[in-house]
Amino acid sequence: MVSAEHLLTIGVIAVLTVGLVAAARRGPGRWTVIACRLLALGIVGSEVSWWVWLAFQGTYRADFALPLQLCDIACLVSATALWTRRPLLVELTWFWGLAGTANGLVTPDLPQHFPDFLFLQYFLTHGGIVIAAFLLVVGLRISPRPWSSLRAFGLTFVLLLGDGLVDLALDANYLYLRRPPAVYSLLDLLGPWPWYIAAAAAIALVSFLLLELPFTLVRSRS
C-alpha cells in the first residue's frame, strides 16, 4: 500500500535528482567531481551500514545478506561509475538503476516505516542509485554507447545465472528466482513461478531497449 511517507520520500528523491541534473547541465565544472564522489561515498556507506546493522543484530546470514541482489550490485557499480565515469559502468547504472532499482523505490520490499533505520537505509541506497543514473547520463551527458542495452542485458543474464547457483547452494532467494517478494510487486502480475522469471527477463530487455532508444535517435539525427 502506498503511504504518505513513501510518497514524500520519493518526492524528496525526485527534487534532489532534478536539482543536481539541472545544476550539472547549466554549470558543469570541478564541483561535479566532488558531488559525484560524495554521492558515491554516500551510496556505499549506506549499503555497508546495512551489513554492520545486521552484524550487530546478530541476524547476518549468507542466504539473504550477501551483496547479490540486483540493487546491491547496482550500488557498487553506480558508486564506481560516479568515481571513475567509465562508460560501461555508467551504462549499467543507467539500465539497472532505472529498469530495476527505480521499481524498488515504487514497490519497496520493506515493512519498516520512517524513521526506522532500515527505512532510511533502503531509500538512501535505492534513491542514490537512481540519482546517480540521471546525474551521470542526463546531467553530465555521458550517453550510453550503441548496443549498450544488449550488453547490459547480457551481463544481467550472467548475474541471473550466478545468483541461481548461489540460491541452489544456500537455499536462498537472490534476484527472487525462487519466489516473489513478500510485499506486492510487479512480479505478482507476471504469473506463477517459474513463468514470472521469463516474463521479467522479457520486460527487462524491452525496458533496456527503450532506455537506449532516445540516444539512438539522437545519434541517427546527427
KOLROTOR-344033 format. One record per residue: residue in three letters; x, y, z of N, C-alpha, C in turn. Coordinates in nm, 2 decimals, always signed. Example, Ala and Ser with C-alpha at 12.3 -4.5 7.8 and 13.67 -1.06 7.14 Angstrom:
<sites>
(site ALA (+1.32 -0.57 +0.78) (+1.23 -0.45 +0.78) (+1.32 -0.33 +0.78))
(site SER (+1.28 -0.22 +0.71) (+1.37 -0.11 +0.71) (+1.29 +0.00 +0.79))
</sites>
This chain:
<sites>
(site MET (+0.08 -0.12 +0.00) (+0.00 +0.00 +0.00) (+0.09 +0.13 +0.00))
(site VAL (+0.05 +0.22 -0.08) (+0.13 +0.35 -0.09) (+0.09 +0.43 +0.03))
(site SER (+0.19 +0.48 +0.10) (+0.17 +0.57 +0.22) (+0.22 +0.71 +0.19))
(site ALA (+0.18 +0.80 +0.28) (+0.22 +0.94 +0.27) (+0.37 +0.95 +0.28))
(site GLU (+0.43 +0.87 +0.38) (+0.58 +0.88 +0.40) (+0.65 +0.82 +0.28))
(site HIS (+0.59 +0.72 +0.21) (+0.65 +0.67 +0.09) (+0.65 +0.77 -0.02))
(site LEU (+0.54 +0.83 -0.04) (+0.53 +0.94 -0.15) (+0.62 +1.06 -0.12))
(site LEU (+0.62 +1.10 +0.00) (+0.71 +1.21 +0.04) (+0.85 +1.18 +0.02))
(site THR (+0.89 +1.06 +0.05) (+1.03 +1.02 +0.03) (+1.07 +1.02 -0.12))
(site ILE (+0.98 +0.96 -0.20) (+1.00 +0.96 -0.35) (+1.01 +1.10 -0.40))
(site GLY (+0.92 +1.19 -0.34) (+0.92 +1.33 -0.38) (+1.05 +1.40 -0.35))
(site VAL (+1.11 +1.37 -0.24) (+1.24 +1.43 -0.20) (+1.35 +1.38 -0.29))
(site ILE (+1.35 +1.25 -0.33) (+1.45 +1.20 -0.42) (+1.43 +1.26 -0.56))
(site ALA (+1.31 +1.28 -0.60) (+1.28 +1.35 -0.73) (+1.34 +1.49 -0.73))
(site VAL (+1.31 +1.56 -0.63) (+1.36 +1.70 -0.62) (+1.51 +1.71 -0.62))
(site LEU (+1.58 +1.62 -0.55) (+1.72 +1.62 -0.55) (+1.78 +1.58 -0.68))
(site THR (+1.71 +1.49 -0.75) (+1.75 +1.44 -0.88) (+1.75 +1.56 -0.98))
(site VAL (+1.63 +1.63 -0.98) (+1.61 +1.74 -1.08) (+1.71 +1.85 -1.05))
(site GLY (+1.73 +1.88 -0.92) (+1.82 +1.99 -0.89) (+1.96 +1.96 -0.93))
(site LEU (+2.01 +1.84 -0.90) (+2.15 +1.80 -0.94) (+2.17 +1.80 -1.09))
(site VAL (+2.07 +1.74 -1.16) (+2.08 +1.73 -1.30) (+2.08 +1.87 -1.37))
(site ALA (+1.99 +1.95 -1.32) (+1.98 +2.09 -1.38) (+2.11 +2.17 -1.35))
(site ALA (+2.17 +2.16 -1.23) (+2.29 +2.23 -1.20) (+2.41 +2.18 -1.28))
(site ALA (+2.41 +2.04 -1.30) (+2.52 +1.99 -1.38) (+2.52 +2.03 -1.53))
(site ARG (+2.40 +2.04 -1.58) (+2.38 +2.08 -1.72) (+2.41 +2.23 -1.74))
(site ARG (+2.37 +2.31 -1.64) (+2.39 +2.46 -1.66) (+2.53 +2.50 -1.62))
(site GLY (+2.59 +2.43 -1.53) (+2.73 +2.48 -1.49) (+2.82 +2.36 -1.46))
(site PRO (+2.86 +2.28 -1.56) (+2.95 +2.17 -1.53) (+3.09 +2.23 -1.49))
(site GLY (+3.15 +2.16 -1.41) (+3.28 +2.20 -1.36) (+3.34 +2.11 -1.26))
(site ARG (+3.44 +2.16 -1.18) (+3.51 +2.08 -1.08) (+3.41 +2.04 -0.97))
(site TRP (+3.31 +2.12 -0.95) (+3.22 +2.08 -0.84) (+3.14 +1.95 -0.87))
(site THR (+3.13 +1.91 -1.00) (+3.06 +1.79 -1.03) (+3.14 +1.67 -0.99))
(site VAL (+3.27 +1.68 -0.99) (+3.36 +1.57 -0.95) (+3.34 +1.55 -0.80))
(site ILE (+3.34 +1.66 -0.72) (+3.32 +1.65 -0.58) (+3.18 +1.59 -0.55))
(site ALA (+3.08 +1.64 -0.62) (+2.94 +1.60 -0.59) (+2.93 +1.45 -0.62))
(site CYS (+2.98 +1.40 -0.74) (+2.98 +1.26 -0.77) (+3.04 +1.17 -0.67))
(site ARG (+3.16 +1.22 -0.62) (+3.23 +1.13 -0.52) (+3.16 +1.13 -0.39))
(site LEU (+3.11 +1.24 -0.35) (+3.03 +1.24 -0.22) (+2.91 +1.15 -0.23))
(site LEU (+2.84 +1.16 -0.35) (+2.73 +1.07 -0.37) (+2.77 +0.92 -0.37))
(site ALA (+2.88 +0.89 -0.43) (+2.94 +0.76 -0.43) (+2.96 +0.71 -0.29))
(site LEU (+3.03 +0.79 -0.21) (+3.06 +0.75 -0.07) (+2.93 +0.73 +0.01))
(site GLY (+2.83 +0.82 -0.02) (+2.70 +0.80 +0.05) (+2.63 +0.67 +0.01))
(site ILE (+2.63 +0.63 -0.11) (+2.57 +0.51 -0.16) (+2.64 +0.39 -0.09))
(site VAL (+2.77 +0.39 -0.10) (+2.85 +0.27 -0.04) (+2.83 +0.27 +0.11))
(site GLY (+2.84 +0.39 +0.17) (+2.82 +0.40 +0.32) (+2.69 +0.35 +0.36))
(site SER (+2.58 +0.38 +0.29) (+2.45 +0.33 +0.32) (+2.44 +0.18 +0.31))
(site GLU (+2.50 +0.13 +0.20) (+2.50 -0.02 +0.18) (+2.58 -0.09 +0.29))
(site VAL (+2.69 -0.04 +0.32) (+2.78 -0.10 +0.43) (+2.71 -0.10 +0.56))
(site SER (+2.64 +0.01 +0.59) (+2.57 +0.03 +0.72) (+2.47 -0.08 +0.74))
(site TRP (+2.41 -0.13 +0.63) (+2.31 -0.24 +0.65) (+2.38 -0.36 +0.70))
(site TRP (+2.50 -0.40 +0.64) (+2.57 -0.52 +0.68) (+2.62 -0.50 +0.83))
(site VAL (+2.66 -0.38 +0.87) (+2.70 -0.36 +1.00) (+2.58 -0.37 +1.10))
(site TRP (+2.47 -0.32 +1.06) (+2.35 -0.33 +1.14) (+2.31 -0.48 +1.16))
(site LEU (+2.32 -0.56 +1.05) (+2.28 -0.70 +1.06) (+2.38 -0.77 +1.16))
(site ALA (+2.51 -0.73 +1.15) (+2.61 -0.80 +1.23) (+2.58 -0.76 +1.38))
(site PHE (+2.55 -0.64 +1.41) (+2.52 -0.60 +1.55) (+2.39 -0.66 +1.60))
(site GLN (+2.30 -0.69 +1.51) (+2.17 -0.75 +1.55) (+2.19 -0.90 +1.56))
(site GLY (+2.30 -0.95 +1.51) (+2.32 -1.10 +1.51) (+2.23 -1.17 +1.41))
(site THR (+2.19 -1.10 +1.30) (+2.10 -1.16 +1.21) (+2.16 -1.17 +1.07))
(site TYR (+2.29 -1.15 +1.06) (+2.36 -1.17 +0.93) (+2.36 -1.31 +0.89))
(site ARG (+2.31 -1.34 +0.77) (+2.31 -1.48 +0.71) (+2.34 -1.47 +0.57))
(site ALA (+2.42 -1.57 +0.52) (+2.46 -1.57 +0.38) (+2.35 -1.60 +0.29))
(site ASP (+2.24 -1.65 +0.33) (+2.13 -1.69 +0.24) (+2.04 -1.56 +0.21))
(site PHE (+2.07 -1.45 +0.27) (+1.99 -1.33 +0.23) (+2.07 -1.20 +0.24))
(site ALA (+2.19 -1.20 +0.30) (+2.26 -1.07 +0.32) (+2.39 -1.06 +0.23))
(site LEU (+2.42 -1.15 +0.14) (+2.53 -1.13 +0.05) (+2.49 -1.02 -0.05))
(site PRO (+2.58 -0.94 -0.10) (+2.55 -0.84 -0.20) (+2.53 -0.89 -0.34))
(site LEU (+2.42 -0.97 -0.35) (+2.39 -1.04 -0.48) (+2.26 -1.00 -0.54))
(site GLN (+2.18 -0.92 -0.47) (+2.06 -0.87 -0.54) (+2.10 -0.77 -0.64))
(site LEU (+2.01 -0.75 -0.74) (+2.05 -0.65 -0.84) (+2.08 -0.51 -0.79))
(site CYS (+2.00 -0.47 -0.69) (+2.03 -0.34 -0.63) (+2.16 -0.33 -0.55))
(site ASP (+2.20 -0.44 -0.49) (+2.33 -0.45 -0.43) (+2.44 -0.43 -0.53))
(site ILE (+2.43 -0.50 -0.64) (+2.53 -0.49 -0.74) (+2.53 -0.35 -0.80))
(site ALA (+2.41 -0.30 -0.83) (+2.39 -0.16 -0.88) (+2.45 -0.06 -0.79))
(site CYS (+2.44 -0.08 -0.66) (+2.50 +0.01 -0.56) (+2.65 +0.02 -0.59))
(site LEU (+2.72 -0.09 -0.59) (+2.87 -0.09 -0.61) (+2.90 -0.04 -0.75))
(site VAL (+2.83 -0.07 -0.85) (+2.85 -0.03 -0.99) (+2.83 +0.12 -1.00))
(site SER (+2.72 +0.17 -0.94) (+2.69 +0.32 -0.96) (+2.79 +0.40 -0.88))
(site ALA (+2.84 +0.35 -0.77) (+2.94 +0.43 -0.69) (+3.07 +0.43 -0.77))
(site THR (+3.11 +0.32 -0.83) (+3.23 +0.32 -0.91) (+3.22 +0.41 -1.03))
(site ALA (+3.10 +0.40 -1.09) (+3.07 +0.49 -1.21) (+3.08 +0.64 -1.17))
(site LEU (+3.03 +0.67 -1.06) (+3.04 +0.81 -1.02) (+3.18 +0.85 -0.99))
(site TRP (+3.26 +0.76 -0.95) (+3.40 +0.79 -0.91) (+3.49 +0.80 -1.04))
(site THR (+3.47 +0.70 -1.13) (+3.55 +0.69 -1.25) (+3.49 +0.74 -1.38))
(site ARG (+3.36 +0.74 -1.39) (+3.29 +0.77 -1.51) (+3.32 +0.68 -1.63))
(site ARG (+3.36 +0.56 -1.60) (+3.38 +0.46 -1.71) (+3.25 +0.43 -1.78))
(site PRO (+3.26 +0.43 -1.92) (+3.14 +0.41 -2.00) (+3.05 +0.29 -1.96))
(site LEU (+3.11 +0.17 -1.95) (+3.04 +0.05 -1.92) (+2.97 +0.06 -1.79))
(site LEU (+3.03 +0.12 -1.69) (+2.97 +0.13 -1.55) (+2.86 +0.23 -1.55))
(site VAL (+2.88 +0.34 -1.63) (+2.77 +0.44 -1.64) (+2.65 +0.38 -1.71))
(site GLU (+2.67 +0.30 -1.81) (+2.56 +0.23 -1.88) (+2.49 +0.14 -1.79))
(site LEU (+2.56 +0.06 -1.71) (+2.49 -0.04 -1.62) (+2.42 +0.04 -1.52))
(site THR (+2.47 +0.15 -1.47) (+2.40 +0.23 -1.37) (+2.27 +0.29 -1.43))
(site TRP (+2.27 +0.33 -1.56) (+2.15 +0.38 -1.62) (+2.05 +0.27 -1.64))
(site PHE (+2.09 +0.15 -1.69) (+1.99 +0.05 -1.72) (+1.94 -0.02 -1.59))
(site TRP (+2.03 -0.06 -1.50) (+1.99 -0.12 -1.38) (+1.92 -0.02 -1.28))
(site GLY (+1.97 +0.10 -1.28) (+1.91 +0.20 -1.19) (+1.77 +0.23 -1.23))
(site LEU (+1.74 +0.25 -1.36) (+1.61 +0.29 -1.40) (+1.51 +0.18 -1.43))
(site ALA (+1.56 +0.06 -1.47) (+1.48 -0.05 -1.50) (+1.46 -0.14 -1.38))
(site GLY (+1.55 -0.13 -1.29) (+1.55 -0.22 -1.17) (+1.53 -0.15 -1.04))
(site THR (+1.63 -0.07 -1.00) (+1.62 +0.00 -0.87) (+1.50 +0.09 -0.86))
(site ALA (+1.47 +0.16 -0.96) (+1.35 +0.25 -0.96) (+1.23 +0.18 -0.92))
(site ASN (+1.21 +0.05 -0.97) (+1.10 -0.03 -0.94) (+1.10 -0.06 -0.79))
(site GLY (+1.22 -0.07 -0.73) (+1.23 -0.09 -0.59) (+1.18 +0.03 -0.51))
(site LEU (+1.20 +0.15 -0.56) (+1.15 +0.27 -0.50) (+1.00 +0.27 -0.50))
(site VAL (+0.94 +0.23 -0.61) (+0.79 +0.24 -0.62) (+0.73 +0.13 -0.54))
(site THR (+0.78 +0.01 -0.54) (+0.72 -0.10 -0.47) (+0.83 -0.16 -0.37))
(site PRO (+0.86 -0.09 -0.27) (+0.97 -0.14 -0.18) (+0.94 -0.26 -0.10))
(site ASP (+1.04 -0.36 -0.10) (+1.03 -0.48 -0.02) (+1.07 -0.45 +0.12))
(site LEU (+0.98 -0.37 +0.19) (+1.02 -0.31 +0.32) (+0.90 -0.29 +0.41))
(site PRO (+0.90 -0.36 +0.52) (+0.79 -0.35 +0.62) (+0.81 -0.23 +0.72))
(site GLN (+0.93 -0.18 +0.73) (+0.96 -0.08 +0.83) (+0.90 +0.06 +0.78))
(site HIS (+0.89 +0.15 +0.87) (+0.84 +0.29 +0.85) (+0.94 +0.39 +0.90))
(site PHE (+0.93 +0.51 +0.84) (+1.01 +0.63 +0.89) (+0.98 +0.65 +1.04))
(site PRO (+1.08 +0.68 +1.12) (+1.23 +0.70 +1.09) (+1.31 +0.57 +1.12))
(site ASP (+1.26 +0.45 +1.10) (+1.33 +0.33 +1.13) (+1.46 +0.33 +1.05))
(site PHE (+1.57 +0.28 +1.10) (+1.70 +0.28 +1.03) (+1.68 +0.21 +0.90))
(site LEU (+1.62 +0.09 +0.89) (+1.61 +0.02 +0.77) (+1.53 +0.09 +0.66))
(site PHE (+1.43 +0.17 +0.70) (+1.36 +0.26 +0.61) (+1.45 +0.36 +0.55))
(site LEU (+1.53 +0.43 +0.63) (+1.62 +0.53 +0.58) (+1.73 +0.47 +0.50))
(site GLN (+1.78 +0.36 +0.54) (+1.89 +0.30 +0.47) (+1.84 +0.25 +0.33))
(site TYR (+1.73 +0.19 +0.32) (+1.67 +0.14 +0.20) (+1.66 +0.26 +0.10))
(site PHE (+1.59 +0.36 +0.14) (+1.57 +0.47 +0.04) (+1.69 +0.55 +0.01))
(site LEU (+1.78 +0.56 +0.10) (+1.91 +0.63 +0.07) (+1.99 +0.56 -0.03))
(site THR (+1.99 +0.42 -0.02) (+2.07 +0.34 -0.11) (+2.00 +0.34 -0.25))
(site HIS (+1.87 +0.31 -0.25) (+1.80 +0.30 -0.38) (+1.79 +0.44 -0.45))
(site GLY (+1.76 +0.54 -0.36) (+1.75 +0.67 -0.42) (+1.88 +0.72 -0.47))
(site GLY (+1.99 +0.69 -0.40) (+2.12 +0.73 -0.45) (+2.15 +0.67 -0.59))
(site ILE (+2.12 +0.54 -0.61) (+2.14 +0.48 -0.74) (+2.07 +0.55 -0.85))
(site VAL (+1.94 +0.58 -0.83) (+1.86 +0.65 -0.93) (+1.91 +0.79 -0.96))
(site ILE (+1.95 +0.86 -0.85) (+2.01 +0.99 -0.87) (+2.14 +0.98 -0.95))
(site ALA (+2.22 +0.88 -0.92) (+2.35 +0.86 -0.99) (+2.32 +0.84 -1.14))
(site ALA (+2.22 +0.76 -1.17) (+2.19 +0.73 -1.31) (+2.16 +0.86 -1.39))
(site PHE (+2.07 +0.94 -1.33) (+2.03 +1.06 -1.40) (+2.14 +1.17 -1.41))
(site LEU (+2.22 +1.18 -1.30) (+2.33 +1.27 -1.29) (+2.43 +1.24 -1.40))
(site LEU (+2.47 +1.11 -1.41) (+2.58 +1.08 -1.50) (+2.53 +1.09 -1.65))
(site VAL (+2.41 +1.04 -1.68) (+2.37 +1.03 -1.82) (+2.30 +1.16 -1.86))
(site VAL (+2.21 +1.22 -1.78) (+2.14 +1.34 -1.83) (+2.22 +1.46 -1.78))
(site GLY (+2.27 +1.47 -1.66) (+2.34 +1.59 -1.61) (+2.47 +1.61 -1.67))
(site LEU (+2.55 +1.50 -1.67) (+2.69 +1.51 -1.72) (+2.70 +1.47 -1.87))
(site ARG (+2.59 +1.43 -1.93) (+2.58 +1.39 -2.07) (+2.68 +1.28 -2.11))
(site ILE (+2.69 +1.18 -2.03) (+2.77 +1.06 -2.07) (+2.67 +0.96 -2.13))
(site SER (+2.65 +0.97 -2.26) (+2.54 +0.89 -2.32) (+2.58 +0.74 -2.34))
(site PRO (+2.49 +0.65 -2.32) (+2.51 +0.51 -2.35) (+2.55 +0.49 -2.49))
(site ARG (+2.65 +0.40 -2.51) (+2.70 +0.38 -2.65) (+2.61 +0.29 -2.72))
(site PRO (+2.63 +0.28 -2.86) (+2.54 +0.19 -2.94) (+2.55 +0.04 -2.88))
(site TRP (+2.43 -0.02 -2.88) (+2.41 -0.16 -2.84) (+2.44 -0.18 -2.69))
(site SER (+2.44 -0.07 -2.61) (+2.47 -0.08 -2.47) (+2.35 -0.15 -2.40))
(site SER (+2.23 -0.14 -2.45) (+2.12 -0.21 -2.39) (+2.14 -0.37 -2.39))
(site LEU (+2.19 -0.41 -2.50) (+2.21 -0.56 -2.52) (+2.33 -0.60 -2.43))
(site ARG (+2.43 -0.52 -2.42) (+2.55 -0.56 -2.33) (+2.50 -0.56 -2.19))
(site ALA (+2.42 -0.47 -2.15) (+2.37 -0.47 -2.01) (+2.28 -0.59 -1.99))
(site PHE (+2.20 -0.62 -2.09) (+2.11 -0.74 -2.07) (+2.19 -0.87 -2.06))
(site GLY (+2.30 -0.88 -2.14) (+2.38 -0.99 -2.13) (+2.45 -1.01 -1.99))
(site LEU (+2.50 -0.90 -1.94) (+2.56 -0.90 -1.81) (+2.45 -0.93 -1.70))
(site THR (+2.33 -0.88 -1.72) (+2.22 -0.91 -1.63) (+2.19 -1.07 -1.63))
(site PHE (+2.20 -1.12 -1.75) (+2.17 -1.27 -1.76) (+2.28 -1.35 -1.69))
(site VAL (+2.41 -1.30 -1.70) (+2.52 -1.36 -1.63) (+2.50 -1.36 -1.48))
(site LEU (+2.45 -1.24 -1.43) (+2.42 -1.22 -1.29) (+2.31 -1.32 -1.25))
(site LEU (+2.21 -1.33 -1.33) (+2.10 -1.42 -1.30) (+2.15 -1.57 -1.29))
(site LEU (+2.24 -1.61 -1.38) (+2.29 -1.75 -1.37) (+2.37 -1.77 -1.24))
(site GLY (+2.45 -1.67 -1.21) (+2.53 -1.68 -1.09) (+2.45 -1.68 -0.96))
(site ASP (+2.35 -1.60 -0.96) (+2.26 -1.59 -0.84) (+2.18 -1.72 -0.83))
(site GLY (+2.14 -1.78 -0.95) (+2.07 -1.91 -0.94) (+2.15 -2.02 -0.88))
(site LEU (+2.28 -2.02 -0.91) (+2.37 -2.12 -0.85) (+2.38 -2.10 -0.70))
(site VAL (+2.39 -1.97 -0.66) (+2.40 -1.94 -0.51) (+2.27 -1.98 -0.45))
(site ASP (+2.16 -1.95 -0.51) (+2.03 -1.98 -0.45) (+2.02 -2.13 -0.42))
(site LEU (+2.07 -2.21 -0.52) (+2.06 -2.36 -0.50) (+2.16 -2.40 -0.39))
(site ALA (+2.27 -2.34 -0.38) (+2.37 -2.38 -0.28) (+2.33 -2.34 -0.14))
(site LEU (+2.27 -2.23 -0.13) (+2.24 -2.17 +0.01) (+2.09 -2.18 +0.04))
(site ASP (+2.01 -2.23 -0.04) (+1.86 -2.23 -0.02) (+1.82 -2.08 +0.00))
(site ALA (+1.87 -1.99 -0.09) (+1.84 -1.85 -0.08) (+1.74 -1.81 -0.19))
(site ASN (+1.72 -1.68 -0.20) (+1.62 -1.63 -0.30) (+1.67 -1.50 -0.36))
(site TYR (+1.80 -1.50 -0.39) (+1.86 -1.38 -0.46) (+1.80 -1.36 -0.60))
(site LEU (+1.77 -1.24 -0.63) (+1.70 -1.20 -0.76) (+1.56 -1.25 -0.76))
(site TYR (+1.51 -1.30 -0.65) (+1.37 -1.35 -0.64) (+1.35 -1.46 -0.74))
(site LEU (+1.45 -1.55 -0.76) (+1.44 -1.66 -0.86) (+1.36 -1.77 -0.81))
(site ARG (+1.33 -1.78 -0.68) (+1.26 -1.90 -0.62) (+1.12 -1.86 -0.58))
(site ARG (+1.10 -1.73 -0.55) (+0.97 -1.68 -0.51) (+0.97 -1.53 -0.52))
(site PRO (+0.85 -1.47 -0.54) (+0.85 -1.32 -0.54) (+0.87 -1.26 -0.41))
(site PRO (+0.89 -1.13 -0.40) (+0.90 -1.06 -0.27) (+0.77 -1.08 -0.18))
(site ALA (+0.79 -1.07 -0.05) (+0.68 -1.08 +0.04) (+0.58 -0.97 +0.02))
(site VAL (+0.62 -0.85 -0.02) (+0.53 -0.74 -0.05) (+0.48 -0.74 -0.19))
(site TYR (+0.37 -0.67 -0.22) (+0.32 -0.67 -0.36) (+0.42 -0.60 -0.45))
(site SER (+0.45 -0.66 -0.57) (+0.54 -0.60 -0.66) (+0.50 -0.64 -0.80))
(site LEU (+0.57 -0.59 -0.90) (+0.54 -0.62 -1.04) (+0.54 -0.77 -1.07))
(site LEU (+0.62 -0.84 -1.00) (+0.63 -0.99 -1.02) (+0.50 -1.06 -0.99))
(site ASP (+0.42 -1.00 -0.91) (+0.29 -1.06 -0.88) (+0.19 -1.06 -1.00))
(site LEU (+0.22 -0.97 -1.09) (+0.14 -0.96 -1.21) (+0.18 -1.05 -1.32))
(site LEU (+0.30 -1.12 -1.31) (+0.36 -1.19 -1.42) (+0.34 -1.34 -1.41))
(site GLY (+0.25 -1.39 -1.33) (+0.22 -1.53 -1.32) (+0.30 -1.60 -1.22))
(site PRO (+0.27 -1.74 -1.21) (+0.34 -1.82 -1.10) (+0.49 -1.85 -1.14))
(site TRP (+0.56 -1.90 -1.04) (+0.69 -1.95 -1.07) (+0.68 -2.07 -1.16))
(site PRO (+0.77 -2.09 -1.26) (+0.89 -2.00 -1.29) (+0.86 -1.90 -1.40))
(site TRP (+0.73 -1.89 -1.44) (+0.70 -1.81 -1.56) (+0.72 -1.66 -1.53))
(site TYR (+0.71 -1.62 -1.41) (+0.74 -1.48 -1.38) (+0.88 -1.44 -1.41))
(site ILE (+0.97 -1.54 -1.40) (+1.12 -1.51 -1.43) (+1.14 -1.48 -1.58))
(site ALA (+1.08 -1.56 -1.66) (+1.09 -1.54 -1.81) (+1.02 -1.41 -1.84))
(site ALA (+0.90 -1.38 -1.78) (+0.83 -1.26 -1.82) (+0.91 -1.14 -1.77))
(site ALA (+0.97 -1.14 -1.65) (+1.05 -1.03 -1.60) (+1.18 -1.01 -1.69))
(site ALA (+1.24 -1.12 -1.74) (+1.35 -1.10 -1.83) (+1.31 -1.03 -1.96))
(site ALA (+1.19 -1.07 -2.01) (+1.14 -1.00 -2.13) (+1.12 -0.86 -2.11))
(site ILE (+1.06 -0.83 -1.99) (+1.03 -0.69 -1.96) (+1.16 -0.61 -1.94))
(site ALA (+1.26 -0.67 -1.88) (+1.39 -0.61 -1.86) (+1.45 -0.57 -2.00))
(site LEU (+1.45 -0.67 -2.09) (+1.50 -0.64 -2.23) (+1.43 -0.53 -2.30))
(site VAL (+1.30 -0.53 -2.29) (+1.23 -0.42 -2.36) (+1.26 -0.29 -2.29))
(site SER (+1.27 -0.29 -2.15) (+1.30 -0.17 -2.08) (+1.44 -0.11 -2.12))
(site PHE (+1.53 -0.20 -2.13) (+1.67 -0.16 -2.16) (+1.67 -0.10 -2.30))
(site LEU (+1.60 -0.16 -2.40) (+1.59 -0.11 -2.53) (+1.53 +0.03 -2.54))
(site LEU (+1.42 +0.05 -2.46) (+1.35 +0.18 -2.45) (+1.44 +0.28 -2.39))
(site LEU (+1.52 +0.24 -2.29) (+1.61 +0.34 -2.22) (+1.72 +0.38 -2.32))
(site GLU (+1.76 +0.29 -2.41) (+1.86 +0.33 -2.51) (+1.81 +0.41 -2.63))
(site LEU (+1.68 +0.39 -2.66) (+1.62 +0.45 -2.78) (+1.64 +0.60 -2.79))
(site PRO (+1.62 +0.68 -2.69) (+1.64 +0.83 -2.71) (+1.79 +0.86 -2.76))
(site PHE (+1.88 +0.79 -2.72) (+2.02 +0.81 -2.76) (+2.05 +0.76 -2.90))
(site THR (+1.98 +0.65 -2.93) (+1.99 +0.60 -3.07) (+1.93 +0.70 -3.17))
(site LEU (+1.82 +0.76 -3.13) (+1.75 +0.86 -3.22) (+1.84 +0.98 -3.23))
(site VAL (+1.90 +1.03 -3.13) (+1.99 +1.15 -3.13) (+2.10 +1.12 -3.23))
(site ARG (+2.17 +1.00 -3.21) (+2.28 +0.96 -3.30) (+2.24 +0.96 -3.45))
(site SER (+2.12 +0.90 -3.47) (+2.08 +0.89 -3.61) (+2.05 +1.03 -3.68))
(site ARG (+2.00 +1.12 -3.60) (+1.98 +1.25 -3.65) (+2.10 +1.34 -3.67))
(site SER (+2.20 +1.31 -3.59) (+2.33 +1.38 -3.60) (+2.43 +1.32 -3.70))
</sites>
